[in-house]
């Protein structure tokens, strides 16, 4: 399951994001979205967890919890459509 994580601290690294999810199960990837020109975090990212039940538990447990001093928003990611994939 692909999980959307928003309101991240701009200093949060992908390793810290992954570490927040690993207590709930296997994490296949973690990514923080960065500005193409500056390389600065845009404050959101994605975590991929292969087991849906573990992913749902992580979402329920981590949504509106603090990570690196910020209350994060965690929810299932919307699948890419033809409109959102063209950039």
Order of alpha helices (4+ residues) and beta strands (2+ residues): beta-alpha-beta-beta-alpha-beta-beta-beta-alpha
